[in-house]
Amino acid sequence: MKAIVQVGYKSYVMDAEKALAFLGMLDQAEVYESKWDGKGSAHYIYPRESDSVQELKLLPDVLYRMAKLAGKPNKE
């Protein structure tokens, strides 16, 4: 079975077991951010907030195969 994992505004498809492991690792990760402050780049590392967007949805095999056949959508 496949799963759709959403992290931020992107969604990824992977095996369900790997998706669970990935979210488990991500839950233990810290956030890295760099910002330009006018004098140079400032770097920050801080704990991940629990309200950050991440989601897991199961994807039936039939729908996975159908979507895989459709491929990448056209830019309109």
PyMOL commands that set and color helices and strands:
alter all, ss='L'
color gray80, all
select helices_A, chain A and resi 16-28+61-70
alter helices_A, ss='H'
color red, helices_A
select strands_A, chain A and resi 2-7+10-15+30-36+41-47+54-59
alter strands_A, ss='S'
color yellow, strands_A
deselect
rebuild
show_as cartoon
